[in-house]
């Protein structure tokens, strides 16, 4: 995995945590369990060109489709 991708995923996890009023650890575990991290890795080339607000929205939709309730 490239350093830029790792940095982007960290930023997304932190922003998701802030948006959903969670700790970074809780956000990472939630995103991992509901395929949000997998989504960011698989779609990095597109997602990193979008705003963070769009990325957080996409993560919310993906996690909801995979059983998430946050």
Backbone bond lengths (Angstrom), bond angles and torsions (degrees), N, CA, C in turn:
res aa  C-N    CA-C-N  psi(-1)  N-CA   C-N-CA  omega(-1)  CA-C   N-CA-C  phi
1 X - - - 1.449 - - 1.535 107.82 -
2 X 1.307 116.57 136.95 1.454 122.02 -178.31 1.525 111.56 -75.37
3 X 1.331 115.15 151.47 1.467 120.84 179.88 1.531 111.24 -59.12
4 X 1.339 117.42 -40.44 1.465 120.44 -179.66 1.526 111.17 -62.68
5 X 1.327 116.61 -38.07 1.457 120.52 179.10 1.530 110.21 -66.78
6 X 1.309 116.34 -42.45 1.465 120.42 179.00 1.523 109.98 -61.80
7 X 1.330 116.25 -46.29 1.469 120.19 178.78 1.527 111.06 -59.39
8 X 1.325 116.63 -41.93 1.461 121.00 -179.87 1.530 111.00 -63.97
9 X 1.309 117.07 -43.61 1.468 121.02 179.57 1.528 110.35 -62.94
10 X 1.324 117.12 -41.21 1.468 120.83 177.95 1.526 110.40 -61.14
11 X 1.324 116.82 -44.97 1.470 120.53 178.63 1.527 110.12 -61.57
12 X 1.320 116.95 -44.48 1.468 120.36 -179.91 1.525 111.68 -62.53
13 X 1.315 117.19 -42.37 1.469 120.49 178.26 1.526 109.82 -61.92
14 X 1.331 117.00 -45.20 1.465 120.65 179.90 1.523 111.51 -63.33
15 X 1.322 117.35 -42.59 1.467 121.25 179.35 1.530 111.25 -68.00
16 X 1.324 116.70 -39.12 1.463 121.02 176.79 1.529 109.49 -62.05
17 X 1.323 116.27 -44.01 1.464 120.83 179.11 1.526 110.77 -59.23
18 X 1.313 116.44 -45.75 1.467 120.36 -179.67 1.525 111.14 -64.69
19 X 1.328 116.31 -42.33 1.468 120.62 -177.95 1.524 112.10 -67.17
20 X 1.314 116.66 -32.38 1.469 121.19 -175.58 1.528 112.86 -103.77
21 X 1.335 116.13 8.21 1.461 121.16 177.48 1.528 111.76 58.01
22 X 1.340 115.42 49.35 1.456 122.67 -179.88 1.529 108.31 -124.26
23 X 1.320 116.69 164.57 1.460 119.38 169.48 1.528 107.56 -77.15
24 X 1.324 115.88 163.15 1.462 119.41 177.97 1.529 110.95 -61.86
25 X 1.316 116.23 -38.35 1.469 120.57 179.34 1.528 110.76 -63.68
26 X 1.335 116.49 -45.93 1.469 120.54 178.34 1.524 110.57 -61.55
27 X 1.319 116.40 -42.11 1.462 120.56 -179.46 1.522 110.74 -63.59
28 X 1.338 117.17 -45.11 1.464 119.84 179.71 1.524 110.49 -61.17
29 X 1.309 117.36 -46.68 1.470 120.53 -178.99 1.525 111.35 -62.46
30 X 1.326 115.96 -41.30 1.468 120.86 178.27 1.527 110.30 -63.91
31 X 1.328 116.65 -49.05 1.469 120.51 -179.20 1.526 111.41 -63.55
32 X 1.312 117.24 -39.09 1.461 120.29 178.63 1.527 110.58 -65.73
33 X 1.316 116.74 -45.85 1.468 121.46 -176.99 1.523 112.49 -66.06
34 X 1.336 117.16 -29.24 1.461 120.83 -175.44 1.530 112.65 -111.26
35 X 1.327 115.29 23.63 1.464 124.06 171.08 1.526 115.31 69.51
36 X 1.335 117.35 17.81 1.458 120.31 176.05 1.520 112.37 -69.64
37 X 1.329 117.41 -41.47 1.465 121.23 178.70 1.523 109.55 -64.98
38 X 1.313 116.44 -44.40 1.468 121.11 177.56 1.528 110.46 -58.30
39 X 1.323 116.61 -41.86 1.463 121.77 178.04 1.524 110.84 -60.70
40 X 1.333 117.45 -45.36 1.463 120.26 -179.94 1.524 111.78 -62.81
41 X 1.313 116.70 -38.91 1.467 120.39 178.62 1.527 110.15 -67.54
42 X 1.318 116.89 -48.61 1.468 121.32 -176.85 1.520 113.06 -66.06
43 X 1.332 117.17 -31.04 1.468 121.01 -174.46 1.526 112.61 -117.50
44 X 1.315 116.56 24.80 1.467 121.51 -178.17 1.524 112.45 -54.26
45 X 1.312 117.55 -45.08 1.470 121.32 -175.70 1.522 112.31 -57.10
46 X 1.308 117.72 -32.55 1.468 121.22 178.58 1.528 110.15 -91.25
47 X 1.315 116.87 -48.45 1.468 121.14 -173.02 1.527 113.07 -60.29
48 X 1.329 117.97 -37.24 1.465 118.15 -175.85 1.525 112.84 -71.93
49 X 1.338 116.88 -9.72 1.467 119.89 176.57 1.530 111.82 -89.93
50 X 1.325 117.14 -9.93 1.464 122.26 -178.85 1.526 110.54 -91.22
51 X 1.309 115.90 167.18 1.465 119.99 174.97 1.526 109.21 -69.31
52 X 1.323 115.53 158.90 1.465 118.98 176.87 1.520 111.11 -63.83
53 X 1.320 116.87 -34.04 1.472 119.83 177.33 1.526 110.47 -61.20
54 X 1.330 116.89 -41.94 1.468 120.45 177.20 1.526 110.98 -65.42
55 X 1.319 116.70 -41.09 1.466 120.56 179.51 1.528 110.60 -63.06
56 X 1.331 117.37 -42.22 1.468 121.07 178.94 1.527 110.14 -64.60
57 X 1.320 116.23 -40.70 1.469 120.49 176.91 1.525 110.65 -61.60
58 X 1.333 116.70 -45.39 1.468 120.97 178.23 1.526 110.70 -61.00
59 X 1.325 117.00 -43.95 1.465 120.47 179.24 1.523 111.08 -61.43
60 X 1.312 116.72 -41.47 1.466 120.21 178.59 1.520 111.18 -60.58
61 X 1.332 116.46 -43.92 1.470 120.41 179.66 1.522 111.46 -64.93
62 X 1.330 117.12 -44.63 1.466 121.10 -179.38 1.528 110.16 -62.15
63 X 1.318 116.46 -46.09 1.466 119.72 -178.93 1.522 111.57 -64.60
64 X 1.318 117.50 -39.72 1.465 120.79 177.66 1.525 110.56 -62.21
65 X 1.336 116.80 -41.91 1.471 120.72 178.29 1.523 111.97 -63.78
66 X 1.337 115.95 -22.74 1.458 120.55 -178.34 1.527 112.47 -107.95
67 X 1.333 116.32 27.56 1.453 120.92 172.17 1.516 116.65 95.47
68 X 1.319 117.80 0.05 1.462 120.58 179.20 1.519 111.69 -73.19
69 X 1.313 116.02 153.11 1.463 120.18 -178.07 1.524 112.83 -124.68
70 X 1.321 118.03 5.00 1.475 120.87 -179.02 1.509 109.39 -87.23
